[in-house]
Structures are given as structure tokens and as C-alpha cells.
Amino acid sequence: MARDAADRRVRIQRPQPGGESTAVKPAPLAYADPTTVQEALDLLAAEGDGAKVLAGGQSLLPLLSMRLATPGTLVDINRLPGLDRIEAGPDGVRVGALVRHAGLLGSADAAAVQPLLARATAHVAHPAIRNRGTTVGSIVHADPSGEMTAVLALTGGHVTVATPAGHSTICCPDLFLGPLETSVHGPAVVLDAFFPALPARSGTAFTEVARRRGDYAVCGAAVLVTVDDDLRITAARAAYLSVGPVPAVHDLTDAVGGKPVDGADWAAAGALARSRVEPDDDLHASADYRRLLVATLTERALARAGEEAARRAEGAA
Ligand SMILES: Cc1cc2nc3c(=O)[nH]c(=O)nc-3n(C[C@H](O)[C@H](O)[C@H](O)COP(=O)(O)OP(=O)(O)OC[C@H]3O[C@@H](n4cnc5c(N)ncnc54)[C@H](O)[C@@H]3O)c2cc1C
């Protein structure tokens, strides 16, 4: 890769010799804003572990400012072409790496194919952060309190990753390894996230409890209910935020499967979920309180999703 200073396509600002700048809080770092994926990968490969991709910066910049992350180089992907698209088709919704939370929230096409996207995105942070932060960035950041990681897990989605070896997809169970840790390693740019379409005769719901609207959730649930032509439940699943290191999906069909969706014992499904999760205590809530929230939120969300599944099944009949 050409790294000629005259090449305006890749601009790098190196830290000035002679010590740290006191003008900004992050440790001194280099910055590059490539204009092709290949240039970005070349930069990431050349800089090794010391380089980080910068997307919306809404998670990374606070980490830099607190010096919890001290990359030698930021590779800003905001000038890469073609990554700001939402493609909604019959199979699902592909969300490009530069689609902001606000863009996904406002996409009627995406909501028509997978309503859970808008429902969950509405709970992500505040408008200013949603205007800049990206859906893909929040997935790669892998915060256990993130809404979109839970949605990707519940819907069985995947991400497309560009590396020097080519493009590959990583499906959800293999993607999240732990808090703030994914299987996207080395020189890699995640190009998009794919969320499968809402299955037939199905409904979804998203709910969470946060101290203030826009704060990270103390606990949240994304759920999906599917019914058959007789409006009997064939599947009930849930994924949670802030109750474990990664967004695990819990199959709750055992509690309600085969029952008519109208009047189903959603509390039993909530109790089953409560028995399966293993939340931690932290500054925001005790593990016991989180278990209680899991039971209550699951019951409420499944009831809403069940009503939607019934409406959609009746509409299709
Ligand atoms: C006050 C506040 C409240 C917030 N509340 C919430 C909330 O309630 N729910 C929630 O989910 N989030 C919340 N966030 C985080 C927000 O959603 C971020 O936008 C998101 O987590 C990261 O997206 P980003 O585009 O800003 O990524 P960045 O901050 O730029 O990057 C985050 C990480 O992902 C990596 N990365 C990003 N994009 C790519 C890519 N395409 N390929 C490879 N690596 C990549 C970066 O290297 C970095 O490690 C909050 C943030 C703030 C500041």
C-alpha cells in the first residue's frame, strides 16, 4: 500500500515527537481515514494489534479518553463507500457498517421485514448518540448491555467480515465470546450485519428496564413467538441484555408449546427463563433483582409477541 504523504486517500497524522499532547485526553495516536476496504485492511495489517477501527466513536472514544484503550492507530472507516446502506429483502435486513442507529430506527423497509430492529433500536442510548453510533459498531463492541447484540442473537443473524484473506460470515453463536470480546480478530473490518426476516405466523417484542430512558438497561428482553394455523404456540424464545456475558438465546417453548396463544401461561415461560439465567451482581442491580426482571419482562414481552403472532397468522389465513 502506498503511504506517500501526498496520497490524500490515506491521511495519517503521527504523534508529534517530543512528548504527549496535553490538548486531548486520549494517549497520542495516529489517525488514518482510508477510502477503500483494501486500504483499511492494509493499514490494520501494517499496524497489528495496535490499530483499532473507528466507526461512530460512541463507545471507542470514551474508552480512549479514559485511556482504557490505547491503540497506536485509529483506522477511521467513515469514508469507505457503500457501507451506509440498509438492504431489506424477503430473507432479511442487511445493515451496512456505516448505518447509524437513527437510520435503522427510521427505516420503514427494515421494520416491515424485521420489526424487532426498530423496536430495539428505539432503546439504544439518546438521539445524539443514535445519530452517530452505528448498529454494526454496537455489535462488534459486544457490550452485554447492548440491545442489538441481543436482537442479532435472537434472530439468528450473522456479520460479514473482510480480512486480508477474503470475506467470511460469522454466525451469532460463534461471534460473541465474552463482554466486549468477539471472534473478529486481527486485521478485519465488519462490512455488515444481517438480521433474518420475521418468520411467518410470528410476533416479536422488546422491553427493558433502565434507570433513565436512554441509559444502558439493567435488564432487557427481546422475544419471539411463533404459532401454527390453529393459533397454537410452536416456538417461544428470548434473548436478554445485562444478564450474562454474552447474549444467549433461551428456548422457552417447553413452558407454553402446543397451548393456544390466547390465554397462554406466559408467567410459566417467565419462571422457566428465570430458572435458566445466571446474572451477576453489579453496581446497578443485584443478581436476584435481575432474575425477577427476567421473569416479569419475559412474561410481558411474550404476551405482546403472542398477540402479534396471532394477528399475523389470522391475517395470513
Ligand atoms: C452515553 C452513552 C449511552 C449509550 N447507551 C447505549 C445503550 O443504551 N445501548 C447500546 O447498545 N449502546 C449504547 N451506547 C453505545 C452506542 O450504541 C455506540 O454507538 C455503539 O456501542 C458503538 O458504535 P460506534 O459506531 O459508535 O462504534 P465505535 O465506538 O467507533 O467502535 C466500537 C468498537 O467496535 C469496533 N468497530 C466498530 N465498527 C467496526 C467495524 N465495522 N469493523 C470492525 N470493528 C468495528 C471498534 O474498533 C471499537 O472497538 C451508548 C453510548 C454512550 C456514549
The ligand as an SDF file (V2000), in Angstrom:
LIG
                    3D

 53 58  0  0  0  0  0  0  0  0999 V2000
  -23.8760    7.8990   26.9630 C   0  0  0  0  0  0  0  0  0  0  0  0
  -23.9500    6.6580   26.0880 C   0  0  0  0  0  0  0  0  0  0  0  0
  -25.0300    5.8290   26.2270 C   0  0  0  0  0  0  0  0  0  0  0  0
  -25.1160    4.6830   25.4370 C   0  0  0  0  0  0  0  0  0  0  0  0
  -26.1970    3.8470   25.6090 N   0  0  0  0  0  0  0  0  0  0  0  0
  -26.2850    2.7320   24.8760 C   0  0  0  0  0  0  0  0  0  0  0  0
  -27.3830    1.8410   25.0270 C   0  0  0  0  0  0  0  0  0  0  0  0
  -28.3120    2.0720   25.8120 O   0  0  0  0  0  0  0  0  0  0  0  0
  -27.3870    0.7150   24.2770 N   0  0  0  0  0  0  0  0  0  0  0  0
  -26.3840    0.4250   23.3820 C   0  0  0  0  0  0  0  0  0  0  0  0
  -26.4340   -0.6340   22.7340 O   0  0  0  0  0  0  0  0  0  0  0  0
  -25.3530    1.2560   23.2010 N   0  0  0  0  0  0  0  0  0  0  0  0
  -25.2720    2.3920   23.9220 C   0  0  0  0  0  0  0  0  0  0  0  0
  -24.2050    3.2290   23.7320 N   0  0  0  0  0  0  0  0  0  0  0  0
  -23.1620    2.8520   22.7460 C   0  0  0  0  0  0  0  0  0  0  0  0
  -23.5740    3.2170   21.3290 C   0  0  0  0  0  0  0  0  0  0  0  0
  -24.6320    2.3840   20.9160 O   0  0  0  0  0  0  0  0  0  0  0  0
  -22.4260    3.0380   20.3320 C   0  0  0  0  0  0  0  0  0  0  0  0
  -22.8290    3.6940   19.1620 O   0  0  0  0  0  0  0  0  0  0  0  0
  -22.0760    1.6370   19.9220 C   0  0  0  0  0  0  0  0  0  0  0  0
  -21.8470    0.8260   21.0570 O   0  0  0  0  0  0  0  0  0  0  0  0
  -20.7710    1.5730   19.1070 C   0  0  0  0  0  0  0  0  0  0  0  0
  -20.9900    2.0060   17.8100 O   0  0  0  0  0  0  0  0  0  0  0  0
  -19.9910    3.0310   17.1540 P   0  0  0  0  0  0  0  0  0  0  0  0
  -20.3290    3.0880   15.7140 O   0  0  0  0  0  0  0  0  0  0  0  0
  -20.0560    4.2950   17.9210 O   0  0  0  0  0  0  0  0  0  0  0  0
  -18.5820    2.2670   17.3070 O   0  0  0  0  0  0  0  0  0  0  0  0
  -17.1600    2.7900   17.7800 P   0  0  0  0  0  0  0  0  0  0  0  0
  -17.2680    3.4520   19.1030 O   0  0  0  0  0  0  0  0  0  0  0  0
  -16.4960    3.5420   16.6820 O   0  0  0  0  0  0  0  0  0  0  0  0
  -16.4100    1.3730   17.9210 O   0  0  0  0  0  0  0  0  0  0  0  0
  -16.7610    0.4730   18.9500 C   0  0  0  0  0  0  0  0  0  0  0  0
  -15.8610   -0.7750   18.8250 C   0  0  0  0  0  0  0  0  0  0  0  0
  -16.2460   -1.5490   17.6850 O   0  0  0  0  0  0  0  0  0  0  0  0
  -15.1570   -1.6120   16.7390 C   0  0  0  0  0  0  0  0  0  0  0  0
  -15.7820   -1.4510   15.4250 N   0  0  0  0  0  0  0  0  0  0  0  0
  -16.7850   -0.5830   15.1230 C   0  0  0  0  0  0  0  0  0  0  0  0
  -17.1900   -0.7660   13.8580 N   0  0  0  0  0  0  0  0  0  0  0  0
  -16.4100   -1.7520   13.3450 C   0  0  0  0  0  0  0  0  0  0  0  0
  -16.3600   -2.4020   12.0790 C   0  0  0  0  0  0  0  0  0  0  0  0
  -17.2020   -2.0640   11.0800 N   0  0  0  0  0  0  0  0  0  0  0  0
  -15.4470   -3.3830   11.8930 N   0  0  0  0  0  0  0  0  0  0  0  0
  -14.6140   -3.7340   12.8930 C   0  0  0  0  0  0  0  0  0  0  0  0
  -14.6240   -3.1810   14.1160 N   0  0  0  0  0  0  0  0  0  0  0  0
  -15.5150   -2.1930   14.3410 C   0  0  0  0  0  0  0  0  0  0  0  0
  -14.1940   -0.5100   17.1260 C   0  0  0  0  0  0  0  0  0  0  0  0
  -12.8600   -0.8270   16.7720 O   0  0  0  0  0  0  0  0  0  0  0  0
  -14.3800   -0.4690   18.6290 C   0  0  0  0  0  0  0  0  0  0  0  0
  -13.6430   -1.4910   19.2460 O   0  0  0  0  0  0  0  0  0  0  0  0
  -24.0970    4.3840   24.4860 C   0  0  0  0  0  0  0  0  0  0  0  0
  -23.0170    5.2490   24.3190 C   0  0  0  0  0  0  0  0  0  0  0  0
  -22.9350    6.3800   25.1250 C   0  0  0  0  0  0  0  0  0  0  0  0
  -21.7530    7.2890   24.9410 C   0  0  0  0  0  0  0  0  0  0  0  0
  1  2  1  0
  2  3  1  0
  2 52  2  0
  3  4  2  0
  4  5  1  0
  4 50  1  0
  5  6  2  0
  6  7  1  0
  6 13  1  0
  7  8  2  0
  7  9  1  0
  9 10  1  0
 10 11  2  0
 10 12  1  0
 12 13  2  0
 13 14  1  0
 14 15  1  0
 14 50  1  0
 15 16  1  0
 16 17  1  0
 16 18  1  0
 18 19  1  0
 18 20  1  0
 20 21  1  0
 20 22  1  0
 22 23  1  0
 23 24  1  0
 24 25  2  0
 24 26  1  0
 24 27  1  0
 27 28  1  0
 28 29  2  0
 28 30  1  0
 28 31  1  0
 31 32  1  0
 32 33  1  0
 33 34  1  0
 33 48  1  0
 34 35  1  0
 35 36  1  0
 35 46  1  0
 36 37  1  0
 36 45  1  0
 37 38  2  0
 38 39  1  0
 39 40  1  0
 39 45  2  0
 40 41  1  0
 40 42  2  0
 42 43  1  0
 43 44  2  0
 44 45  1  0
 46 47  1  0
 46 48  1  0
 48 49  1  0
 50 51  2  0
 51 52  1  0
 52 53  1  0
M  END
$$$$
